[in-house]
Amino acid sequence: MFKPNYSFEKRQKELAKKKKKEEKRLRKLEKQKKSIEEPVGEEDKESLPEG
């Protein structure tokens, strides 16, 4: 009978968590970039003098 290798399972779980966290961070970064780009374009139009 084999003894379960809990350290291997734990390591795999930690790696999965890190990967998921990194993917989430990248998604947030992309979302942030898009939200920054859109309002800047709108602000430029509004800040131009009409005269």
TAPEJO-V230600 format. One record per pair of residues at least 12 apart in sequence whose C-alpha atoms are under 6 Angstrom apart, sorted by the first residue. I is the first residue (numbers start at 0). J is the second residue. Records with the same first field share a line. If there is no record, write none. Layout:
I=J, J
This chain:
none
